[in-house]
Amino acid sequence: MAEKRRKFDPEFREGAVRIVTETGKPIAEVAKDLGINETTLASWVSRARRAGTAPAAEGDELERLRRENAQLKRDNKELVMERDVLKRCMVLGVK
């Protein structure tokens, strides 16, 4: 026998999406707490993000910042090496 599909009102959907985006809890955990399917909640969150009504995941922002930090560290290391080479050139040029 086929199961009846559950219908959720817009307020419930918005609240569930808000819990995921504001608390940073995993979708699986929030879905279990609310008693809904994980895939259903994931689609609501995805749809809200595409529509621009939910902020991007903090994890996405954190990952972007980590990549940027790694790039800045590489750039800084290169600049320090260049500075050291220039210092050596100045010392050798003065003598």
Biopython code that builds the backbone (N, CA, C, O; Angstrom):
import numpy as np
from Bio.PDB.StructureBuilder import StructureBuilder

atoms = [
    (1, "MET", "N", (0.841, -1.191, 0.000)),
    (1, "MET", "CA", (0.000, 0.000, 0.000)),
    (1, "MET", "C", (0.885, 1.254, 0.000)),
    (1, "MET", "O", (1.836, 1.345, 0.776)),
    (2, "ALA", "N", (0.577, 2.189, -0.848)),
    (2, "ALA", "CA", (1.372, 3.402, -0.983)),
    (2, "ALA", "C", (1.151, 4.327, 0.211)),
    (2, "ALA", "O", (0.050, 4.440, 0.748)),
    (3, "GLU", "N", (2.242, 4.981, 0.603)),
    (3, "GLU", "CA", (2.167, 5.929, 1.700)),
    (3, "GLU", "C", (1.656, 7.268, 1.194)),
    (3, "GLU", "O", (1.948, 7.665, 0.065)),
    (4, "LYS", "N", (0.887, 7.970, 2.039)),
    (4, "LYS", "CA", (0.435, 9.307, 1.682)),
    (4, "LYS", "C", (1.579, 10.288, 1.892)),
    (4, "LYS", "O", (2.323, 10.196, 2.869)),
    (5, "ARG", "N", (1.706, 11.217, 0.970)),
    (5, "ARG", "CA", (2.747, 12.238, 1.104)),
    (5, "ARG", "C", (2.316, 13.263, 2.138)),
    (5, "ARG", "O", (1.170, 13.712, 2.158)),
    (6, "ARG", "N", (3.256, 13.618, 2.989)),
    (6, "ARG", "CA", (2.963, 14.636, 3.997)),
    (6, "ARG", "C", (3.133, 16.016, 3.377)),
    (6, "ARG", "O", (4.031, 16.239, 2.565)),
    (7, "LYS", "N", (2.283, 16.915, 3.758)),
    (7, "LYS", "CA", (2.376, 18.295, 3.284)),
    (7, "LYS", "C", (2.821, 19.170, 4.451)),
    (7, "LYS", "O", (2.331, 19.035, 5.572)),
    (8, "PHE", "N", (3.745, 20.053, 4.167)),
    (8, "PHE", "CA", (4.256, 20.961, 5.198)),
    (8, "PHE", "C", (3.924, 22.391, 4.796)),
    (8, "PHE", "O", (4.084, 22.785, 3.641)),
    (9, "ASP", "N", (3.456, 23.161, 5.782)),
    (9, "ASP", "CA", (3.098, 24.543, 5.477)),
    (9, "ASP", "C", (4.371, 25.380, 5.315)),
    (9, "ASP", "O", (5.434, 25.008, 5.812)),
    (10, "PRO", "N", (4.254, 26.496, 4.625)),
    (10, "PRO", "CA", (5.427, 27.338, 4.351)),
    (10, "PRO", "C", (6.156, 27.810, 5.611)),
    (10, "PRO", "O", (7.380, 27.940, 5.603)),
    (11, "GLU", "N", (5.424, 28.065, 6.680)),
    (11, "GLU", "CA", (6.057, 28.518, 7.918)),
    (11, "GLU", "C", (6.967, 27.445, 8.489)),
    (11, "GLU", "O", (8.055, 27.747, 8.978)),
    (12, "PHE", "N", (6.523, 26.179, 8.428)),
    (12, "PHE", "CA", (7.336, 25.072, 8.916)),
    (12, "PHE", "C", (8.604, 24.952, 8.076)),
    (12, "PHE", "O", (9.697, 24.769, 8.612)),
    (13, "ARG", "N", (8.452, 25.055, 6.764)),
    (13, "ARG", "CA", (9.611, 24.955, 5.870)),
    (13, "ARG", "C", (10.618, 26.059, 6.162)),
    (13, "ARG", "O", (11.814, 25.800, 6.294)),
    (14, "GLU", "N", (10.129, 27.288, 6.260)),
    (14, "GLU", "CA", (11.010, 28.423, 6.530)),
    (14, "GLU", "C", (11.711, 28.263, 7.873)),
    (14, "GLU", "O", (12.898, 28.563, 7.997)),
    (15, "GLY", "N", (10.987, 27.799, 8.860)),
    (15, "GLY", "CA", (11.576, 27.578, 10.183)),
    (15, "GLY", "C", (12.664, 26.523, 10.149)),
    (15, "GLY", "O", (13.718, 26.687, 10.764)),
    (16, "ALA", "N", (12.408, 25.440, 9.428)),
    (16, "ALA", "CA", (13.401, 24.369, 9.318)),
    (16, "ALA", "C", (14.658, 24.873, 8.613)),
    (16, "ALA", "O", (15.773, 24.573, 9.037)),
    (17, "VAL", "N", (14.479, 25.634, 7.545)),
    (17, "VAL", "CA", (15.626, 26.192, 6.814)),
    (17, "VAL", "C", (16.392, 27.154, 7.712)),
    (17, "VAL", "O", (17.623, 27.163, 7.715)),
    (18, "ARG", "N", (15.665, 27.961, 8.468)),
    (18, "ARG", "CA", (16.302, 28.922, 9.366)),
    (18, "ARG", "C", (17.129, 28.212, 10.435)),
    (18, "ARG", "O", (18.214, 28.674, 10.789)),
    (19, "ILE", "N", (16.626, 27.102, 10.946)),
    (19, "ILE", "CA", (17.383, 26.339, 11.946)),
    (19, "ILE", "C", (18.710, 25.879, 11.361)),
    (19, "ILE", "O", (19.750, 25.993, 12.009)),
    (20, "VAL", "N", (18.676, 25.365, 10.152)),
    (20, "VAL", "CA", (19.907, 24.873, 9.510)),
    (20, "VAL", "C", (20.877, 26.020, 9.268)),
    (20, "VAL", "O", (22.062, 25.899, 9.577)),
    (21, "THR", "N", (20.394, 27.126, 8.723)),
    (21, "THR", "CA", (21.292, 28.213, 8.330)),
    (21, "THR", "C", (21.802, 29.019, 9.520)),
    (21, "THR", "O", (22.952, 29.460, 9.511)),
    (22, "GLU", "N", (20.983, 29.220, 10.530)),
    (22, "GLU", "CA", (21.388, 30.065, 11.647)),
    (22, "GLU", "C", (22.190, 29.321, 12.703)),
    (22, "GLU", "O", (23.087, 29.899, 13.318)),
    (23, "THR", "N", (21.882, 28.046, 12.923)),
    (23, "THR", "CA", (22.593, 27.308, 13.966)),
    (23, "THR", "C", (23.825, 26.605, 13.439)),
    (23, "THR", "O", (24.742, 26.295, 14.200)),
    (24, "GLY", "N", (23.852, 26.350, 12.135)),
    (24, "GLY", "CA", (24.980, 25.634, 11.564)),
    (24, "GLY", "C", (24.937, 24.140, 11.818)),
    (24, "GLY", "O", (25.898, 23.429, 11.523)),
    (25, "LYS", "N", (23.833, 23.661, 12.362)),
    (25, "LYS", "CA", (23.705, 22.217, 12.595)),
    (25, "LYS", "C", (23.608, 21.497, 11.252)),
    (25, "LYS", "O", (23.111, 22.057, 10.275)),
    (26, "PRO", "N", (24.085, 20.255, 11.210)),
    (26, "PRO", "CA", (23.969, 19.492, 9.961)),
    (26, "PRO", "C", (22.511, 19.237, 9.596)),
    (26, "PRO", "O", (21.652, 19.111, 10.468)),
    (27, "ILE", "N", (22.250, 19.163, 8.306)),
    (27, "ILE", "CA", (20.891, 18.932, 7.821)),
    (27, "ILE", "C", (20.337, 17.634, 8.384)),
    (27, "ILE", "O", (19.166, 17.567, 8.757)),
    (28, "ALA", "N", (21.175, 16.598, 8.449)),
    (28, "ALA", "CA", (20.724, 15.290, 8.939)),
    (28, "ALA", "C", (20.222, 15.386, 10.381)),
    (28, "ALA", "O", (19.204, 14.790, 10.733)),
    (29, "GLU", "N", (20.944, 16.141, 11.209)),
    (29, "GLU", "CA", (20.557, 16.280, 12.618)),
    (29, "GLU", "C", (19.241, 17.045, 12.764)),
    (29, "GLU", "O", (18.362, 16.640, 13.525)),
    (30, "VAL", "N", (19.113, 18.140, 12.041)),
    (30, "VAL", "CA", (17.883, 18.942, 12.115)),
    (30, "VAL", "C", (16.696, 18.137, 11.595)),
    (30, "VAL", "O", (15.617, 18.171, 12.186)),
    (31, "ALA", "N", (16.890, 17.412, 10.492)),
    (31, "ALA", "CA", (15.811, 16.603, 9.921)),
    (31, "ALA", "C", (15.351, 15.548, 10.920)),
    (31, "ALA", "O", (14.152, 15.325, 11.083)),
    (32, "LYS", "N", (16.294, 14.904, 11.582)),
    (32, "LYS", "CA", (15.941, 13.883, 12.575)),
    (32, "LYS", "C", (15.166, 14.511, 13.733)),
    (32, "LYS", "O", (14.170, 13.955, 14.196)),
    (33, "ASP", "N", (15.630, 15.673, 14.197)),
    (33, "ASP", "CA", (14.949, 16.364, 15.307)),
    (33, "ASP", "C", (13.521, 16.752, 14.933)),
    (33, "ASP", "O", (12.620, 16.699, 15.770)),
    (34, "LEU", "N", (13.317, 17.142, 13.677)),
    (34, "LEU", "CA", (11.993, 17.584, 13.237)),
    (34, "LEU", "C", (11.122, 16.435, 12.745)),
    (34, "LEU", "O", (9.924, 16.609, 12.525)),
    (35, "GLY", "N", (11.723, 15.267, 12.573)),
    (35, "GLY", "CA", (10.954, 14.108, 12.121)),
    (35, "GLY", "C", (10.604, 14.148, 10.644)),
    (35, "GLY", "O", (9.539, 13.688, 10.231)),
    (36, "ILE", "N", (11.517, 14.705, 9.854)),
    (36, "ILE", "CA", (11.288, 14.756, 8.417)),
    (36, "ILE", "C", (12.460, 14.082, 7.707)),
    (36, "ILE", "O", (13.495, 13.814, 8.316)),
    (37, "ASN", "N", (12.288, 13.819, 6.439)),
    (37, "ASN", "CA", (13.319, 13.166, 5.651)),
    (37, "ASN", "C", (14.467, 14.139, 5.398)),
    (37, "ASN", "O", (14.251, 15.317, 5.113)),
    (38, "GLU", "N", (15.677, 13.630, 5.508)),
    (38, "GLU", "CA", (16.868, 14.453, 5.303)),
    (38, "GLU", "C", (16.909, 15.059, 3.898)),
    (38, "GLU", "O", (17.288, 16.218, 3.727)),
    (39, "THR", "N", (16.525, 14.284, 2.916)),
    (39, "THR", "CA", (16.532, 14.762, 1.530)),
    (39, "THR", "C", (15.541, 15.902, 1.335)),
    (39, "THR", "O", (15.807, 16.857, 0.605)),
    (40, "THR", "N", (14.411, 15.790, 1.991)),
    (40, "THR", "CA", (13.392, 16.838, 1.897)),
    (40, "THR", "C", (13.940, 18.157, 2.435)),
    (40, "THR", "O", (13.822, 19.200, 1.793)),
    (41, "LEU", "N", (14.539, 18.095, 3.619)),
    (41, "LEU", "CA", (15.090, 19.311, 4.220)),
    (41, "LEU", "C", (16.228, 19.862, 3.371)),
    (41, "LEU", "O", (16.341, 21.075, 3.195)),
    (42, "ALA", "N", (17.066, 18.983, 2.845)),
    (42, "ALA", "CA", (18.177, 19.439, 2.000)),
    (42, "ALA", "C", (17.657, 20.185, 0.772)),
    (42, "ALA", "O", (18.239, 21.188, 0.358)),
    (43, "SER", "N", (16.575, 19.700, 0.197)),
    (43, "SER", "CA", (16.024, 20.382, -0.981)),
    (43, "SER", "C", (15.437, 21.740, -0.601)),
    (43, "SER", "O", (15.544, 22.696, -1.369)),
    (44, "TRP", "N", (14.823, 21.833, 0.566)),
    (44, "TRP", "CA", (14.286, 23.125, 1.018)),
    (44, "TRP", "C", (15.419, 24.131, 1.212)),
    (44, "TRP", "O", (15.311, 25.285, 0.798)),
    (45, "VAL", "N", (16.502, 23.684, 1.843)),
    (45, "VAL", "CA", (17.641, 24.567, 2.102)),
    (45, "VAL", "C", (18.268, 24.994, 0.776)),
    (45, "VAL", "O", (18.583, 26.168, 0.580)),
    (46, "SER", "N", (18.445, 24.047, -0.118)),
    (46, "SER", "CA", (19.025, 24.345, -1.430)),
    (46, "SER", "C", (18.168, 25.341, -2.197)),
    (46, "SER", "O", (18.685, 26.292, -2.784)),
    (47, "ARG", "N", (16.872, 25.124, -2.190)),
    (47, "ARG", "CA", (15.943, 26.017, -2.895)),
    (47, "ARG", "C", (15.998, 27.419, -2.295)),
    (47, "ARG", "O", (15.979, 28.410, -3.026)),
    (48, "ALA", "N", (16.066, 27.507, -0.957)),
    (48, "ALA", "CA", (16.111, 28.807, -0.294)),
    (48, "ALA", "C", (17.407, 29.541, -0.624)),
    (48, "ALA", "O", (17.405, 30.758, -0.811)),
    (49, "ARG", "N", (18.506, 28.805, -0.695)),
    (49, "ARG", "CA", (19.786, 29.441, -1.026)),
    (49, "ARG", "C", (19.798, 29.940, -2.459)),
    (49, "ARG", "O", (20.309, 31.025, -2.736)),
    (50, "ARG", "N", (19.236, 29.153, -3.375)),
    (50, "ARG", "CA", (19.172, 29.583, -4.780)),
    (50, "ARG", "C", (18.298, 30.813, -4.922)),
    (50, "ARG", "O", (18.587, 31.705, -5.719)),
    (51, "ALA", "N", (17.219, 30.856, -4.140)),
    (51, "ALA", "CA", (16.304, 31.993, -4.210)),
    (51, "ALA", "C", (16.870, 33.215, -3.492)),
    (51, "ALA", "O", (16.361, 34.325, -3.643)),
    (52, "GLY", "N", (17.928, 33.000, -2.711)),
    (52, "GLY", "CA", (18.538, 34.107, -1.992)),
    (52, "GLY", "C", (17.846, 34.444, -0.696)),
    (52, "GLY", "O", (18.128, 35.484, -0.099)),
    (53, "THR", "N", (16.939, 33.585, -0.241)),
    (53, "THR", "CA", (16.238, 33.862, 1.007)),
    (53, "THR", "C", (16.953, 33.274, 2.202)),
    (53, "THR", "O", (16.591, 33.572, 3.340)),
    (54, "ALA", "N", (17.963, 32.444, 1.975)),
    (54, "ALA", "CA", (18.754, 31.875, 3.071)),
    (54, "ALA", "C", (20.211, 32.227, 2.824)),
    (54, "ALA", "O", (20.680, 32.189, 1.686)),
    (55, "PRO", "N", (20.931, 32.570, 3.895)),
    (55, "PRO", "CA", (22.339, 32.899, 3.706)),
    (55, "PRO", "C", (23.132, 31.665, 3.287)),
    (55, "PRO", "O", (22.726, 30.533, 3.548)),
    (56, "ALA", "N", (24.256, 31.897, 2.642)),
    (56, "ALA", "CA", (25.123, 30.779, 2.254)),
    (56, "ALA", "C", (25.594, 30.072, 3.508)),
    (56, "ALA", "O", (25.695, 30.677, 4.575)),
    (57, "ALA", "N", (25.868, 28.845, 3.377)),
    (57, "ALA", "CA", (26.296, 28.052, 4.521)),
    (57, "ALA", "C", (27.565, 28.643, 5.115)),
    (57, "ALA", "O", (28.455, 29.091, 4.394)),
    (58, "GLU", "N", (27.633, 28.636, 6.439)),
    (58, "GLU", "CA", (28.827, 29.151, 7.085)),
    (58, "GLU", "C", (30.026, 28.294, 6.726)),
    (58, "GLU", "O", (31.152, 28.788, 6.670)),
    (59, "GLY", "N", (29.793, 27.030, 6.485)),
    (59, "GLY", "CA", (30.869, 26.140, 6.086)),
    (59, "GLY", "C", (31.467, 26.567, 4.767)),
    (59, "GLY", "O", (32.680, 26.469, 4.579)),
    (60, "ASP", "N", (30.642, 27.039, 3.848)),
    (60, "ASP", "CA", (31.132, 27.529, 2.563)),
    (60, "ASP", "C", (32.011, 28.758, 2.760)),
    (60, "ASP", "O", (33.073, 28.879, 2.149)),
    (61, "GLU", "N", (31.566, 29.650, 3.604)),
    (61, "GLU", "CA", (32.325, 30.865, 3.883)),
    (61, "GLU", "C", (33.630, 30.508, 4.583)),
    (61, "GLU", "O", (34.679, 31.074, 4.274)),
    (62, "LEU", "N", (33.568, 29.579, 5.514)),
    (62, "LEU", "CA", (34.764, 29.156, 6.234)),
    (62, "LEU", "C", (35.767, 28.526, 5.282)),
    (62, "LEU", "O", (36.966, 28.792, 5.375)),
    (63, "GLU", "N", (35.290, 27.700, 4.376)),
    (63, "GLU", "CA", (36.172, 27.067, 3.396)),
    (63, "GLU", "C", (36.805, 28.109, 2.481)),
    (63, "GLU", "O", (37.989, 28.002, 2.159)),
    (64, "ARG", "N", (36.044, 29.110, 2.058)),
    (64, "ARG", "CA", (36.577, 30.187, 1.225)),
    (64, "ARG", "C", (37.672, 30.940, 1.969)),
    (64, "ARG", "O", (38.715, 31.258, 1.398)),
    (65, "LEU", "N", (37.428, 31.224, 3.254)),
    (65, "LEU", "CA", (38.417, 31.940, 4.052)),
    (65, "LEU", "C", (39.682, 31.108, 4.249)),
    (65, "LEU", "O", (40.786, 31.653, 4.260)),
    (66, "ARG", "N", (39.531, 29.806, 4.404)),
    (66, "ARG", "CA", (40.696, 28.930, 4.549)),
    (66, "ARG", "C", (41.538, 28.937, 3.277)),
    (66, "ARG", "O", (42.765, 29.013, 3.333)),
    (67, "ARG", "N", (40.860, 28.856, 2.122)),
    (67, "ARG", "CA", (41.590, 28.900, 0.851)),
    (67, "ARG", "C", (42.325, 30.233, 0.693)),
    (67, "ARG", "O", (43.484, 30.274, 0.279)),
    (68, "GLU", "N", (41.628, 31.320, 1.031)),
    (68, "GLU", "CA", (42.237, 32.642, 0.924)),
    (68, "GLU", "C", (43.436, 32.760, 1.862)),
    (68, "GLU", "O", (44.470, 33.314, 1.487)),
    (69, "ASN", "N", (43.299, 32.242, 3.072)),
    (69, "ASN", "CA", (44.391, 32.290, 4.042)),
    (69, "ASN", "C", (45.596, 31.504, 3.545)),
    (69, "ASN", "O", (46.732, 31.961, 3.671)),
    (70, "ALA", "N", (45.356, 30.331, 2.984)),
    (70, "ALA", "CA", (46.455, 29.518, 2.453)),
    (70, "ALA", "C", (47.163, 30.255, 1.323)),
    (70, "ALA", "O", (48.392, 30.238, 1.244)),
    (71, "GLN", "N", (46.401, 30.899, 0.452)),
    (71, "GLN", "CA", (46.997, 31.653, -0.657)),
    (71, "GLN", "C", (47.828, 32.820, -0.126)),
    (71, "GLN", "O", (48.924, 33.080, -0.624)),
    (72, "LEU", "N", (47.313, 33.517, 0.875)),
    (72, "LEU", "CA", (48.050, 34.642, 1.445)),
    (72, "LEU", "C", (49.340, 34.175, 2.112)),
    (72, "LEU", "O", (50.358, 34.865, 2.042)),
    (73, "LYS", "N", (49.306, 33.020, 2.751)),
    (73, "LYS", "CA", (50.520, 32.479, 3.372)),
    (73, "LYS", "C", (51.567, 32.142, 2.308)),
    (73, "LYS", "O", (52.755, 32.404, 2.496)),
    (74, "ARG", "N", (51.118, 31.554, 1.182)),
    (74, "ARG", "CA", (52.047, 31.246, 0.090)),
    (74, "ARG", "C", (52.656, 32.539, -0.467)),
    (74, "ARG", "O", (53.863, 32.615, -0.698)),
    (75, "ASP", "N", (51.813, 33.545, -0.678)),
    (75, "ASP", "CA", (52.296, 34.828, -1.197)),
    (75, "ASP", "C", (53.302, 35.462, -0.236)),
    (75, "ASP", "O", (54.332, 35.987, -0.658)),
    (76, "ASN", "N", (52.994, 35.406, 1.049)),
    (76, "ASN", "CA", (53.875, 35.997, 2.051)),
    (76, "ASN", "C", (55.224, 35.294, 2.069)),
    (76, "ASN", "O", (56.265, 35.943, 2.169)),
    (77, "LYS", "N", (55.207, 33.968, 1.972)),
    (77, "LYS", "CA", (56.446, 33.190, 1.971)),
    (77, "LYS", "C", (57.313, 33.584, 0.772)),
    (77, "LYS", "O", (58.528, 33.740, 0.895)),
    (78, "GLU", "N", (56.678, 33.740, -0.374)),
    (78, "GLU", "CA", (57.401, 34.141, -1.580)),
    (78, "GLU", "C", (57.992, 35.536, -1.430)),
    (78, "GLU", "O", (59.135, 35.773, -1.823)),
    (79, "LEU", "N", (57.223, 36.460, -0.863)),
    (79, "LEU", "CA", (57.718, 37.826, -0.677)),
    (79, "LEU", "C", (58.880, 37.870, 0.309)),
    (79, "LEU", "O", (59.819, 38.643, 0.123)),
    (80, "VAL", "N", (58.826, 37.057, 1.346)),
    (80, "VAL", "CA", (59.933, 37.005, 2.302)),
    (80, "VAL", "C", (61.200, 36.507, 1.611)),
    (80, "VAL", "O", (62.284, 37.042, 1.842)),
    (81, "MET", "N", (61.066, 35.487, 0.766)),
    (81, "MET", "CA", (62.233, 34.986, 0.031)),
    (81, "MET", "C", (62.792, 36.059, -0.902)),
    (81, "MET", "O", (64.008, 36.223, -0.994)),
    (82, "GLU", "N", (61.928, 36.779, -1.586)),
    (82, "GLU", "CA", (62.374, 37.841, -2.481)),
    (82, "GLU", "C", (63.091, 38.945, -1.703)),
    (82, "GLU", "O", (64.111, 39.466, -2.154)),
    (83, "ARG", "N", (62.564, 39.291, -0.560)),
    (83, "ARG", "CA", (63.186, 40.322, 0.276)),
    (83, "ARG", "C", (64.578, 39.883, 0.708)),
    (83, "ARG", "O", (65.524, 40.670, 0.670)),
    (84, "ASP", "N", (64.701, 38.612, 1.125)),
    (84, "ASP", "CA", (65.996, 38.099, 1.558)),
    (84, "ASP", "C", (67.018, 38.125, 0.422)),
    (84, "ASP", "O", (68.187, 38.450, 0.632)),
    (85, "VAL", "N", (66.566, 37.782, -0.774)),
    (85, "VAL", "CA", (67.468, 37.821, -1.933)),
    (85, "VAL", "C", (67.921, 39.258, -2.179)),
    (85, "VAL", "O", (69.104, 39.497, -2.422)),
    (86, "LEU", "N", (67.015, 40.195, -2.119)),
    (86, "LEU", "CA", (67.378, 41.600, -2.334)),
    (86, "LEU", "C", (68.335, 42.107, -1.253)),
    (86, "LEU", "O", (69.234, 42.896, -1.541)),
    (87, "LYS", "N", (68.146, 41.661, -0.029)),
    (87, "LYS", "CA", (69.056, 42.056, 1.049)),
    (87, "LYS", "C", (70.466, 41.560, 0.761)),
    (87, "LYS", "O", (71.442, 42.291, 0.926)),
    (88, "ARG", "N", (70.559, 40.296, 0.323)),
    (88, "ARG", "CA", (71.865, 39.723, 0.014)),
    (88, "ARG", "C", (72.529, 40.482, -1.140)),
    (88, "ARG", "O", (73.734, 40.731, -1.122)),
    (89, "CYS", "N", (71.740, 40.834, -2.119)),
    (89, "CYS", "CA", (72.274, 41.586, -3.264)),
    (89, "CYS", "C", (72.806, 42.947, -2.808)),
    (89, "CYS", "O", (73.846, 43.394, -3.293)),
    (90, "MET", "N", (72.121, 43.596, -1.903)),
    (90, "MET", "CA", (72.548, 44.899, -1.400)),
    (90, "MET", "C", (73.840, 44.767, -0.613)),
    (90, "MET", "O", (74.738, 45.600, -0.737)),
    (91, "VAL", "N", (73.932, 43.717, 0.198)),
    (91, "VAL", "CA", (75.136, 43.517, 1.000)),
    (91, "VAL", "C", (76.322, 43.238, 0.082)),
    (91, "VAL", "O", (77.402, 43.791, 0.289)),
    (92, "LEU", "N", (76.138, 42.398, -0.918)),
    (92, "LEU", "CA", (77.222, 42.085, -1.838)),
    (92, "LEU", "C", (77.587, 43.290, -2.706)),
    (92, "LEU", "O", (78.753, 43.459, -3.060)),
    (93, "GLY", "N", (76.645, 44.098, -3.040)),
    (93, "GLY", "CA", (76.894, 45.277, -3.860)),
    (93, "GLY", "C", (77.646, 46.349, -3.116)),
    (93, "GLY", "O", (78.414, 47.091, -3.729)),
    (94, "VAL", "N", (77.452, 46.460, -1.808)),
    (94, "VAL", "CA", (78.100, 47.480, -1.002)),
    (94, "VAL", "C", (79.579, 47.132, -0.800)),
    (94, "VAL", "O", (80.423, 48.027, -0.774)),
    (95, "LYS", "N", (79.896, 45.857, -0.660)),
    (95, "LYS", "CA", (81.276, 45.445, -0.407)),
    (95, "LYS", "C", (82.104, 45.587, -1.596)),
    (95, "LYS", "O", (83.296, 45.283, -1.558)),
]
sb = StructureBuilder()
sb.init_structure("model")
sb.init_model(0)
sb.init_chain("A")
sb.init_seg("    ")
for serial, (resi, resn, name, xyz) in enumerate(atoms, 1):
    if name == "N":
        sb.init_residue(resn, " ", resi, " ")
    sb.init_atom(name, np.array(xyz, "f"), 0.0, 1.0, " ", f" {name:<3s}", serial, name[0])
structure = sb.get_structure()
